[in-house]
């Protein structure tokens, strides 16, 4: 290329440079830097806020979980069982003590010394049979004296009556005054009263003398003899005196039982009851419900019932312990629970159950006692969760976790 050509091309380059777009003003570069710095700071703030929010949320969640766990751990877990459904059975067995149908002590009615006794313990006696004789000389002497006074009173009465008759005769002839007649008549009346009084005294002493012989008031068996020949007998039971004999009628025995309120329908008069005694294994003695108190004892919630048992051979003895099998008129639905579920509170017998996650103390009425289990005839149902070995500090409404026995 020649020098002229190079010179001719240079102006062309100059022309091309002159048509380029103008450069941005130098003042726009600082604003762009500020905008970028703001975005970086905003992004950093968001990151820091997110980290703080995440930390606070995690801590709050941990605190809430800890509180829930603490609350859950504060609620005790109790072992529970469900009651077992059982039929009330055809009979209920109740304890009873046998008593003589008639039982009475025999006291002396006349004071003195025991002369002789004619019946000892275990002896069967009949009504009117002589049991003992008492020697009372003082009463015998008093009887003789009263009879003598009666004779004197009768003699005075006879004389007064004769005098009154004579005065009445003389008064008819106007030989005596009316006053004398009245005095004689009233004297005879007074003597009549003296005779009546003397006769009553004689009768009293004769009765006391009759009391010197002690007779059996009814048929029975002598169960006690407390005196012997020569013993001082005092007729006053308020002093140091004591009963001579104890007489019991054993041909029929009474057995008193306390029937729970739930079984009171089975204790109607006329219902048959069988008795069993340990001294007669395998045997049953038939009895009959003859009467009941017709009132429930508010303390024991039982009905007092009398069962009479015939005892013609006297093989059953008064004072014996008997188990009375009382037949029920119909089946009574009941449940059984372990004995260690019972709570004895001042307000009465209670059983703790779990309902809706809370403990409730339910009043119950018990039936039969099987030892390690008891029958409950009222208060709980088969679907209830009964707490086993409940704490004495348990209160109604307390939150509990129900678990099965053995957990």
C-alpha positions, 0 to 999 in steps of 0.5 A, a space after each residue: 500500500 502506498 502512502 497516499 492510500 494509507 492517508 486516504 484510509 485514516 479519515 475513514 476510521 475517524 469517521 467511523 469513530 464519530 458515529 459510535 453511541 455516546 458513553 453513559 455519563 460518569 454519574 450513573 455508576 455510583 447509583 448501581 453500586 448502591 442498589 446492589 448493596 441494598 439487595 445484599 443487605 436485604 437478602 442478609 436480613 431475610 436470612 438472619 430473620 429466617 434463622 431467628 424465626 426457625 430458632 424461636 419456633 423450634 424452642 417453642 415447640 420443644 417447650 410445648 412438648 416438654 410441658 405436655 410430657 411433664 403433664 402426661 407424666 404427672 397423671 398416674 397410671 392405675 391398674 384396672 379390671 372389669 367386673 365379672 358378671 354373675 347371677 345372684 344364684 338361687 340362694 344366699 348363705 348368711 351366718 346365724 346363732 341358734 337360740 332357745 325358743 324360750 330362755 329364762 333365768 329362775 330366781 328365788 321369790 322367798 329368802 332363806 337357805 336352799 334346803 334341797 335341789 332336784 334338777 341339775 344341768 342337762 336335766 329335762 323337766 316338765 312344767 310344774 316339776 319341783 326344782 328346789 326347796 328353800 327353808 325360810 323359818 322367819 316367813 313360816 313364823 310370820 305366817 303363824 302370827 298373821 293367822 293368829 291376828 286373823 283369828 283375833 280380828 274375826 273374834 272382835 268382828 263377831 263381838 262387834 256384830 253382836 253388840 250392834 244387833 243388841 243396840 239395834 234391838 234396844 233402840 226399838 224400845 227407846 232404851 238407848 240413844 241413836 248415837 250409841 246405835 251408830 257407834 256400835 254399827 260403825 265399830 262392827 264395820 271397822 272390825 270387818 275391815 280388820 278381818 279383811 286386812 288380816 286375811 290379805 296378810 295371811 294370803 301374802 305370807 302363804 304365797 311367800 311360803 309357797 315360793 319356798 318350793 321352786 317349780 319349772 314354769 315350762 317344759 325345757 332343759 336345765 342349762 345352769 344351776 348356780 346354787 347348792 344345798 345350804 346356800 343363802 338365797 336372797 329374793 331381792 335380785 338387786 342385791 348380791 343374790 343370783 339366779 338359781 337355775 337357767 331353763 331353756 326350751 329346745 324343742 324349737 330353736 330361733 335363728 336370727 339373721 341379718 339379710 342384706 337389703 338387696 336380698 330382703 325380698 327373699 325374707 318373707 314369712 313362709 319361705 323355707 331356709 336350710 341350715 348347715 352346721 360344722 358339727 353335722 357335715 353333709 346334713 341340712 336342717 329345714 327351717 322356716 322364716 316366721 317373721 322379720 323386722 319389716 324395717 331396714 337397719 340404717 347402719 348396716 342396711 340389713 333386715 333382721 329375720 327370724 328363722 324357726 327350726 324344729 328340734 324334737 330330738 334336741 340334737 341342735 344346741 342353743 348357742 351353736 353357729 349355723 349357716 342359713 341358706 336362704 332361697 331367693 325368689 328370682 335371680 338377681 344380676 350381680 357382679 364380682 370384683 377383687 376384694 382389694 378394690 374396696 375403699 372404706 371411707 367415712 361416708 361409707 363403702 366405695 369402689 374407685 372406677 375410671 370414667 372419661 379419664 377421671 377417677 370416680 368413687 362409687 357407693 356400692 352395696 355388697 352381697 356375698 363375700 367369697 374371700 378374695 372376691 366380693 359380690 356387688 349387687 348395686 353401684 357398678 356395672 360390667 363395663 366399668 373399669 375398676 381400679 385395683 389397690 386404689 390409693 387412699 389419697 385418690 379423690 373424685 375427678 382426679 385425672 388418671 390413665 387406665 391400664 390393665 392389671 399386671 401392667 
